[in-house]
Amino acid sequence: QLQLVESGGGLVQPGGSLRLSCAASGSRFSIYVLGWYRQDPGKQRALVASITGSGITNYADSVKGRFTISRDNAKNTVYLEMNSLKPEDTAVYYCNAQYFNGEDYWGKGTLVTVSP
């Protein structure tokens, strides 16, 4: 079982950058597909980016070229580097870990606010 804790959210001006981190406690971290999701009030949680154990990445169209997901299996941590932030990137960002056997873990989220 994994426990996920996000950090790095905050207030940033449009055009700015933030790096989110998600630290996991538990074993076998490297086998999980890791993802970052975000949720606006009143909207469904949506995938932002994901990365497999072998490093294959996938991004939502809205963040391609601006966000980069990476993982450090030695540190049990996944990152989301966010550049050229826009007001529409404002949301609560959640870390997720999934395995094909149905394991599905979520962090509690970190708020990112992009505003002048």
Secondary structure, DSSP 4 states (H G I P E B T S, - for coil): --EEEEE--EEE-TT--EEEEEEEESS-GGGSEEEEEEE-TTS--EEEEEE-TT--EEE-GGGTTTEEEEEETTTTEEEEEE-S--GGG-EEEEEEEE-TTS-EEE---EEEEE--
